Amino acid sequence: MLLRVRAAVAQLAAGLGAGAGAQPPAEPRGGGAGAGAGRGSPPPAAFCRPAFLQLTPEELRRADDHTGRAVQSPRDGRRRLPWSTGYAEVINAGKSQHNEDQACCEVVFVEQRPSPRGWLSSREGSGELDGGRKGFYFHYWALFDGHAGSGAAVMASERLHLHICEQLRDLVEILQDPSPPPICLPHNTKTDSADPNHMSYAEDHAEVLNDAVPQIHLEKAVSHESLVIGAIENAFKHMALLRPELLGKEFTHLEFPRRIQPKELGKKMLYRDQNMNGWAYKKIEEDDLKFPLIFGEGKKARMMATIGVTRGLGDHDLKVFSSNIHIKPFLSCFPEVRVYDLTQYEHCPDDVLVLGTDGLWDVTNDKEVAGVVMEVLTSYEPNDPCRYTMVAQELVVRSRGVLKERGWRLANDKLGSGDDISVFVIPLGGPGNYT
């Protein structure tokens, strides 16, 4: 369902340092005590398009037209996305009834969970915002590529950021404290205390040093960044419920360079298993004639001859064709998280992050995307907030192509993308000065 997570909450580090005078972004999503993330099972999500598009019923019908495949973007005069982010999408060429991509763009407030044991409660600059609430804001962009229906993608777009927020609530004080995170939290961190004169965290955990006894520290260094990564991973885990099943008698977990023929029994052939990076030789046995768990290469690779991704949410009822073998146990709900620290570099208005579903990347490579970005951005003034939307639209149009007698074709007459295409263009320089 999800392609590899290409970027991880890049602005979060900048938001952690919000002081007492920090101005909250416009229309943030709540993450306080009233947030319902993780509480009960919500009803199945109905089909919809991203709320920030604010499509009218007529526009929604046009967006669902497989023949015209009109590009959809937030309209001028409606609520602008944070940082003047650009967004565009288009429906597939008919492979599914609706657009199965989903997008989410939010400003989320992470409110500190009530805790009388906090060691920053009496310090200045502890992140207390207007109204006495303690916490920080983070910006959130996400694309979810659904398959065989949009239910899981819609659910993730509506709830994943709330799960991330819930995971971060216990870390508000820790992330805002410049000192290294504690390896072990107090036993009663989340419990109420009737004693108003309780000791601070540092006082309660002060050690009496003895020069006669050598102090040996074998603790691993844990960064604030790694706590954020762990919160994101836990949020994905809470969105997915695994149901273990057996592999069955149809597949082999070993990988071979090609399908084995019955006449090759007894011969030695190159193989590797899931724990090997290299290849080795083994004698071919009868069990090796089973269909490989992963077959094919590159974009044509399929697991259990059924699905082209191995990391995602949902697919609880997906089975191998003509069998009772569930695929869910072989899918991972844990994302690959990569961090790009915005504070380490200076960014100009032309520095952007392009976030797209496979409808974009299947037909357009990185170099071509970079060329489109530079071509479009140079046509607009640096302070024009619409320039990023125009980049997103151009990327979608060029990847979709033009409808001809032989289907949707690119400028080079190669087959265009018949998949749903969704693109965010996020300026790395932040909100900028759009006046």
C-alpha positions as CSV (number, residue, x, y, z in Angstrom):
1,M,0.0,0.0,0.0
2,L,2.8,2.4,0.8
3,L,5.9,2.9,-1.1
4,R,9.0,3.4,0.9
5,V,8.8,6.5,3.1
6,R,11.1,8.9,1.3
7,A,11.2,11.6,3.9
8,A,10.4,11.9,7.6
9,V,8.7,14.8,9.3
10,A,11.6,17.2,8.3
11,Q,10.2,20.3,10.0
12,L,9.7,18.6,13.3
13,A,13.1,19.4,14.6
14,A,12.5,23.1,13.9
15,G,9.2,23.0,15.7
16,L,10.6,21.5,18.8
17,G,12.3,24.7,19.9
18,A,9.1,26.7,20.0
19,G,9.4,29.0,23.0
20,A,6.8,30.7,25.1
21,G,6.3,33.4,22.5
22,A,5.8,31.0,19.6
23,Q,3.0,31.8,17.2
24,P,0.8,28.8,16.3
25,P,0.3,28.1,12.6
26,A,-3.1,28.6,11.1
27,E,-5.8,26.0,11.7
28,P,-3.7,23.3,13.4
29,R,-5.1,19.9,14.0
30,G,-5.4,19.1,17.7
31,G,-3.3,16.5,19.5
32,G,-4.4,17.1,23.1
33,A,-6.4,15.1,25.6
34,G,-9.4,15.0,23.3
35,A,-7.6,13.4,20.4
36,G,-9.1,10.0,19.6
37,A,-6.1,8.3,18.0
38,G,-5.8,4.7,19.0
39,R,-9.1,4.6,20.9
40,G,-11.4,1.9,19.5
41,S,-11.9,0.8,15.9
42,P,-13.3,3.5,13.6
43,P,-15.9,2.6,11.0
44,P,-14.7,1.8,7.5
45,A,-13.7,4.9,5.7
46,A,-15.9,6.0,2.8
47,F,-14.4,7.1,-0.5
48,C,-13.4,10.8,-0.7
49,R,-10.9,13.1,-2.1
50,P,-8.4,15.1,0.1
51,A,-10.4,17.6,2.2
52,F,-8.0,20.5,1.4
53,L,-9.1,20.3,-2.3
54,Q,-12.5,21.5,-1.2
55,L,-14.1,20.0,-4.4
56,T,-17.7,20.9,-5.2
57,P,-20.0,18.0,-6.2
58,E,-19.5,19.0,-9.8
59,E,-15.8,19.1,-9.5
60,L,-15.8,15.7,-7.7
61,R,-17.7,14.2,-10.7
62,R,-15.1,15.7,-13.0
63,A,-12.3,14.4,-10.9
64,D,-13.8,10.9,-11.3
65,D,-13.8,11.0,-15.1
66,H,-11.4,8.4,-16.5
67,T,-11.7,9.8,-20.0
68,G,-10.9,13.4,-19.5
69,R,-8.5,12.8,-16.5
70,A,-8.6,16.4,-15.4
71,V,-5.9,17.5,-13.1
72,Q,-7.1,18.6,-9.6
73,S,-5.4,21.2,-7.4
74,P,-6.4,23.5,-4.6
75,R,-8.1,26.5,-6.2
76,D,-7.0,30.1,-5.9
77,G,-9.0,31.9,-3.2
78,R,-9.5,28.8,-1.1
79,R,-7.4,27.8,1.9
80,R,-3.7,27.7,1.0
81,L,-1.7,24.7,2.1
82,P,1.0,25.3,4.8
83,W,4.2,26.7,3.3
84,S,2.3,27.4,0.1
85,T,2.8,23.7,-0.7
86,G,1.9,22.7,-4.3
87,Y,-0.4,19.8,-4.9
88,A,-1.9,18.1,-7.9
89,E,-3.6,14.8,-8.7
90,V,-5.3,12.9,-11.5
91,I,-7.4,9.8,-11.6
92,N,-6.2,6.6,-13.4
93,A,-7.1,5.7,-16.9
94,G,-9.7,3.1,-15.9
95,K,-8.0,0.4,-13.9
96,S,-10.2,1.2,-10.9
97,Q,-13.5,3.0,-10.3
98,H,-12.1,5.7,-8.2
99,N,-8.8,7.4,-7.5
100,E,-7.2,5.2,-4.9
101,D,-4.4,7.7,-3.9
102,Q,-5.0,9.7,-0.8
103,A,-3.2,12.8,0.4
104,C,-2.9,14.6,3.8
105,C,-1.4,18.0,4.6
106,E,-1.8,19.1,8.2
107,V,-0.3,21.3,10.9
108,V,-0.5,19.3,14.1
109,F,-0.2,20.5,17.7
110,V,1.4,17.9,20.0
111,E,0.1,18.8,23.5
112,Q,2.0,17.5,26.5
113,R,0.3,14.7,28.3
114,P,-0.5,15.8,31.9
115,S,2.4,14.6,34.1
116,P,3.3,16.1,37.5
117,R,6.7,14.4,37.3
118,G,8.0,16.6,34.5
119,W,11.4,18.0,35.0
120,L,10.9,21.0,32.8
121,S,7.7,22.2,34.4
122,S,9.4,25.0,36.3
123,R,11.9,26.1,33.6
124,E,11.5,29.0,31.3
125,G,11.1,28.3,27.6
126,S,9.5,25.0,28.2
127,G,7.3,25.3,25.2
128,E,4.3,26.8,26.9
129,L,2.1,28.4,24.2
130,D,-0.9,30.8,24.3
131,G,-3.6,29.4,26.6
132,G,-1.1,27.7,28.9
133,R,-0.8,24.6,26.8
134,K,2.6,23.0,26.6
135,G,3.7,21.4,23.4
136,F,4.9,22.1,19.8
137,Y,3.7,22.1,16.3
138,F,4.8,19.9,13.4
139,H,4.0,20.0,9.7
140,Y,2.9,16.8,8.1
141,W,2.6,15.8,4.4
142,A,1.7,12.3,3.4
143,L,0.6,10.3,0.3
144,F,-1.0,6.9,0.4
145,D,-1.3,4.7,-2.6
146,G,-4.2,2.3,-2.2
147,H,-4.7,-0.9,-4.2
148,A,-7.8,-3.1,-4.7
149,G,-9.8,-0.3,-3.1
150,S,-9.1,3.0,-1.3
151,G,-10.2,2.0,2.2
152,A,-6.8,1.6,3.8
153,A,-5.5,4.7,2.1
154,V,-8.4,6.8,3.3
155,M,-8.1,5.5,6.8
156,A,-4.4,6.2,6.9
157,S,-4.8,9.7,5.5
158,E,-7.3,10.5,8.2
159,R,-5.7,8.9,11.2
160,L,-1.9,8.3,10.8
161,H,-0.9,11.8,11.8
162,L,-3.1,11.5,14.9
163,H,-1.3,8.3,15.9
164,I,2.1,10.0,15.4
165,C,0.9,12.9,17.5
166,E,-0.3,10.5,20.3
167,Q,3.1,8.8,20.3
168,L,4.9,12.2,20.6
169,R,2.8,13.5,23.5
170,D,4.9,11.6,26.1
171,L,8.0,13.1,24.6
172,V,7.2,16.8,24.7
173,E,9.4,17.7,27.6
174,I,12.2,15.3,26.6
175,L,12.4,16.7,23.1
176,Q,12.4,20.3,24.3
177,D,15.2,19.6,26.8
178,P,18.6,20.1,25.1
179,S,20.2,17.5,27.3
180,P,20.4,13.8,26.1
181,P,17.2,11.8,26.6
182,P,17.0,9.7,29.8
183,I,17.5,6.0,29.2
184,C,14.9,5.1,31.8
185,L,11.8,7.2,32.7
186,P,10.5,7.5,36.3
187,H,8.3,4.6,37.3
188,N,5.3,6.8,37.8
189,T,5.8,9.3,35.0
190,K,2.1,9.1,34.0
191,T,0.6,8.9,37.5
192,D,-0.9,11.8,39.4
193,S,0.8,13.1,42.5
194,A,-0.9,14.9,45.4
195,D,2.4,16.4,46.6
196,P,2.9,19.8,45.1
197,N,6.5,19.9,46.5
198,H,7.6,16.7,44.6
199,M,11.2,16.7,43.6
200,S,12.3,17.4,40.0
201,Y,13.5,14.7,37.7
202,A,17.1,15.6,38.1
203,E,16.8,15.7,42.0
204,D,14.9,12.5,42.2
205,H,17.5,10.7,40.1
206,A,20.7,12.2,41.5
207,E,23.4,9.7,42.1
208,V,25.9,9.8,45.0
209,L,29.2,9.5,43.4
210,N,32.0,7.5,45.1
211,D,35.5,8.0,43.8
212,A,36.5,4.7,45.3
213,V,34.0,2.9,43.0
214,P,34.7,3.1,39.3
215,Q,31.7,4.4,37.3
216,I,31.3,2.3,34.2
217,H,28.8,3.6,31.6
218,L,27.8,1.1,28.9
219,E,24.7,3.1,27.8
220,K,24.1,3.7,24.1
221,A,23.8,7.3,23.0
222,V,20.2,8.0,22.0
223,S,19.4,11.2,20.1
224,H,16.2,13.2,20.1
225,E,16.0,12.4,16.4
226,S,15.8,8.7,17.1
227,L,12.9,9.3,19.5
228,V,11.0,10.9,16.8
229,I,11.8,8.0,14.4
230,G,10.6,5.6,17.0
231,A,7.4,7.5,17.4
232,I,6.7,7.4,13.7
233,E,7.4,3.6,13.6
234,N,5.1,3.0,16.6
235,A,2.4,5.0,14.9
236,F,2.6,2.8,11.8
237,K,2.5,-0.3,14.1
238,H,-0.7,0.9,15.8
239,M,-2.3,1.3,12.4
240,A,-1.7,-2.3,11.4
241,L,-2.8,-5.5,13.1
242,L,-0.9,-8.6,11.9
243,R,-2.6,-11.9,11.4
244,P,0.1,-14.7,11.2
245,E,-0.5,-17.5,8.7
246,L,1.5,-20.3,7.3
247,L,3.4,-20.1,4.0
248,G,1.6,-23.2,2.7
249,K,2.9,-25.8,0.3
250,E,2.8,-23.6,-2.8
251,F,5.9,-21.4,-2.3
252,T,9.6,-21.6,-1.4
253,H,11.3,-18.9,0.6
254,L,14.6,-19.4,-1.3
255,E,15.5,-17.1,-4.2
256,F,17.0,-18.5,-7.4
257,P,18.2,-16.5,-10.4
258,R,15.3,-18.1,-12.5
259,R,12.6,-20.7,-12.2
260,I,13.9,-24.2,-11.7
261,Q,13.0,-26.9,-14.2
262,P,12.2,-30.5,-13.0
263,K,15.0,-31.9,-15.2
264,E,17.5,-29.9,-13.0
265,L,16.8,-31.9,-9.9
266,G,20.1,-32.9,-8.3
267,K,22.1,-30.2,-10.0
268,K,23.7,-27.3,-8.1
269,M,22.3,-23.8,-8.7
270,L,22.9,-20.4,-7.2
271,Y,20.5,-19.4,-4.5
272,R,20.1,-17.1,-1.5
273,D,17.7,-16.8,1.4
274,Q,16.3,-13.8,3.3
275,N,19.4,-13.5,5.5
276,M,22.0,-13.5,2.6
277,N,23.3,-10.5,0.7
278,G,25.4,-12.7,-1.6
279,W,24.8,-15.9,-3.5
280,A,25.9,-19.5,-3.0
281,Y,25.3,-22.9,-4.6
282,K,23.0,-25.6,-3.4
283,K,21.8,-28.9,-4.6
284,I,18.3,-28.6,-6.1
285,E,15.7,-30.6,-4.2
286,E,12.0,-31.3,-4.9
287,D,10.9,-28.5,-2.5
288,D,12.9,-26.0,-4.6
289,L,10.5,-26.5,-7.5
290,K,7.9,-24.6,-5.7
291,F,7.0,-21.1,-6.9
292,P,9.4,-18.5,-5.4
293,L,8.1,-16.2,-2.7
294,I,9.3,-13.3,-4.7
295,F,9.4,-13.6,-8.5
296,G,10.5,-11.0,-11.1
297,E,12.8,-8.0,-11.1
298,G,12.4,-4.3,-10.5
299,K,8.9,-2.9,-11.0
300,K,7.7,-6.2,-12.3
301,A,8.6,-8.1,-9.2
302,R,5.7,-9.7,-7.3
303,M,5.5,-11.4,-4.0
304,M,3.6,-14.7,-4.1
305,A,2.6,-13.8,-7.7
306,T,0.1,-11.3,-6.3
307,I,1.4,-8.0,-4.9
308,G,4.1,-5.6,-5.9
309,V,4.9,-4.1,-2.5
310,T,5.9,-5.6,0.8
311,R,5.5,-2.6,3.1
312,G,2.1,-1.2,3.8
313,L,-1.1,-1.0,5.8
314,G,-4.3,-3.1,5.3
315,D,-4.6,-6.2,3.0
316,H,-5.8,-8.4,5.9
317,D,-8.1,-10.4,3.6
318,L,-5.8,-10.6,0.6
319,K,-5.0,-14.2,-0.5
320,V,-3.0,-15.8,-3.2
321,F,-5.1,-16.5,-6.3
322,S,-6.9,-19.9,-6.1
323,S,-5.6,-20.7,-2.7
324,N,-6.3,-20.1,1.0
325,I,-2.8,-18.6,1.7
326,H,-3.0,-15.2,3.3
327,I,-0.5,-12.6,2.2
328,K,-0.7,-10.3,5.2
329,P,2.0,-12.2,7.3
330,F,4.5,-11.4,4.6
331,L,3.9,-7.6,4.6
332,S,5.7,-5.2,6.9
333,C,3.9,-2.3,8.5
334,F,7.2,-0.7,9.6
335,P,8.3,2.3,7.5
336,E,11.8,3.1,6.3
337,V,12.6,6.4,7.9
338,R,15.2,8.8,6.6
339,V,15.9,12.2,8.2
340,Y,16.9,15.4,6.4
341,D,17.8,18.1,8.9
342,L,16.6,21.4,7.5
343,T,18.5,23.3,10.2
344,Q,21.9,22.2,8.7
345,Y,21.5,24.0,5.4
346,E,20.3,27.3,4.0
347,H,17.5,26.9,1.4
348,C,16.4,29.2,-1.3
349,P,12.9,29.4,-2.7
350,D,13.8,26.9,-5.5
351,D,14.8,24.1,-3.1
352,V,11.9,21.7,-2.9
353,L,10.9,18.2,-1.9
354,V,8.9,16.3,-4.5
355,L,6.7,13.7,-2.9
356,G,4.8,11.5,-5.4
357,T,3.0,8.1,-5.7
358,D,4.2,5.5,-8.2
359,G,2.0,7.0,-10.9
360,L,4.7,9.7,-11.1
361,W,7.8,7.6,-10.5
362,D,6.8,4.7,-12.9
363,V,7.3,6.9,-15.9
364,T,9.4,9.9,-14.7
365,N,12.8,9.5,-13.2
366,D,14.6,11.8,-10.7
367,K,16.5,13.7,-13.3
368,E,13.4,14.4,-15.4
369,V,11.5,15.6,-12.3
370,A,14.4,18.0,-11.4
371,G,14.3,19.4,-14.9
372,V,10.6,20.1,-14.7
373,V,11.0,21.7,-11.3
374,M,13.7,24.1,-12.5
375,E,11.9,24.9,-15.8
376,V,8.6,25.8,-14.0
377,L,10.1,27.7,-11.1
378,T,12.2,29.9,-13.3
379,S,9.0,31.1,-15.0
380,Y,7.6,32.6,-11.7
381,E,8.8,35.2,-9.3
382,P,10.4,33.7,-6.1
383,N,7.7,35.2,-3.9
384,D,4.8,33.9,-6.0
385,P,3.0,31.4,-3.8
386,C,1.4,29.6,-6.8
387,R,4.7,28.5,-8.3
388,Y,4.8,25.2,-6.4
389,T,1.2,24.3,-7.4
390,M,2.2,24.9,-11.0
391,V,5.2,22.6,-10.6
392,A,3.0,19.9,-9.2
393,Q,0.5,20.3,-12.0
394,E,3.2,20.1,-14.7
395,L,4.7,17.0,-13.2
396,V,1.2,15.3,-13.2
397,V,0.4,16.4,-16.8
398,R,3.8,15.2,-18.2
399,S,3.5,11.9,-16.4
400,R,-0.1,11.4,-17.5
401,G,0.6,12.4,-21.1
402,V,-1.9,13.2,-23.8
403,L,-4.8,10.9,-24.9
404,K,-4.2,9.5,-28.4
405,E,-5.6,6.6,-30.5
406,R,-3.2,4.3,-28.8
407,G,-3.9,5.5,-25.3
408,W,-2.2,8.1,-23.0
409,R,1.2,9.0,-24.5
410,L,4.2,11.0,-23.3
411,A,6.0,13.6,-25.3
412,N,8.4,10.9,-26.6
413,D,5.4,8.8,-27.6
414,K,6.1,6.2,-24.9
415,L,3.1,5.0,-22.8
416,G,2.1,7.5,-20.2
417,S,1.0,6.6,-16.7
418,G,-2.4,4.9,-16.5
419,D,-2.2,4.9,-12.7
420,D,-3.5,7.4,-10.2
421,I,-0.9,10.2,-9.9
422,S,-0.5,12.4,-6.8
423,V,2.3,14.9,-6.2
424,F,3.3,17.3,-3.4
425,V,5.9,20.0,-4.0
426,I,7.1,21.2,-0.7
427,P,9.4,24.3,-0.4
428,L,12.3,23.4,1.9
429,G,12.8,27.1,2.8
430,G,9.7,27.1,4.9
431,P,6.7,29.5,4.7
432,G,8.5,32.4,3.0
433,N,7.2,35.9,2.7
434,Y,4.2,35.9,0.4
435,T,2.7,39.4,0.5
